[in-house]
Amino acid sequence: MAFPDIRADRVSVDPPCSSVVVRPKLFDYTTNEEVNALATYQRQFLRAASKIVKPKGIIVYSTCTMTVGENKAVIDNMIKEQGLELIDQAYYFWFTGKFTFSS
C-alpha cells in the first residue's frame, strides 16, 4: 500500500498487542502463536509508518505488553528490513513519587 500524498515528520505507532504482564489478570492463556501473530500484525503498522515518515523523520513505536516478541524482536526486524535506525531515548518521569502539601 502506498501513501503518495501523506508525509510526516513524526509518526506514532501504537498497534494492538497481547497486553501480557500489563493488565492485572487472575489468569491468562496467551500462547506463543498469538504473540507471533500479533508481532506480524505490528510489523505491518511499522511498514506503513516507514512509508509515511519523511527522510530523517521519527517513528515512535509503543505497545502495552512486556513480550520480547512484540517489542525488541519487532524493532530488530524493522531495522533490518526497512533500514530504520534506533535512537536512544532518555527516560523522563513526570511523577517523582513525592507529594507536597500546603496548608
N, C-alpha and C positions, 0 to 999 in steps of 0.2 A: 504494500500500500504506500503510495507516495502522497506527500503533503506539499505540493508545489507552492502554495501561497501562504503557508504558515511557517514562520521563522521566529525563534525566540532566543533571547539572551540566556534565559534560565527556564528549565523545565523541572517540575516536581512530579515524581512518580511514587505513588503510594498504592501499589497493587493489592488485590485480595491475597490473603495469606492464611496460614493454618492457625495462627494465634497460640501456638504451642508454648506453654510455660508462662503465658502472659495473663490470661484471664483466670481468676480463681475458679477452679473446677474441682469437683469431687472425683471425677473420673474422665479420662479422655482416651479415645480409641484411634487417634490419628496414626496412620500407617506410613511407612517409608514411601509406598507407592503414591499416597496422597500428597506427601511433601514434594516428591519428584514431579508430580503432575502440576502442582502449584508453581514450582520453580520454572517449569517450562512456560507456563502461562505468564509469569512475571518477566521472563526474558522477552516475550513479545511486546510488553509495555516499554521495556528499555530500548528495544529495536526501533519502535515508533518514536520514542523520545530522541534517539540519536539522529533520526532523520529531520526532526523539527528544530533541534538546537543549532544555533549558529556556530561557525568555527570559533574555537576558544570560549564557547559558552559553557554553562554549568548545568549538569543534571543532578538533582538531589533525589536519591533513592532511599525510601524508608519502608519498613514493614513493622508490624506489631507482633513479630514472632522472634523466637530465640534460636531457630534451627540454622545450622551451618548451610544446609542445602538451599535455604531461601534467602540467605544473606551473602556470606563470603563466596560461596560457590557460584551464585548468580553474578556477582560483581566480577569475580575472576574470569568467568566465561565471557562476559561483555567486554572486558579489557582485551582479551584475545580476539574475539570475534569482530568487534566494532572498532577496535583501536582506541578505546576510551582510556583516559588517564585518571588515576585515583589521586585525589587531592586530600592531604591530611587536614583534618579539621580539629581545632581546639575544642575542648568541652566547655560549654557555657551552661551554668546552672542559674536559673532565675531565683530559685528559692534557696536561701542559705541555711535553712533549718533553725533559724533563730527568730524568736518573736520579741518585739519591742512593744511594751505597753506604756501608755502615758495616762496620767490622771488629771 
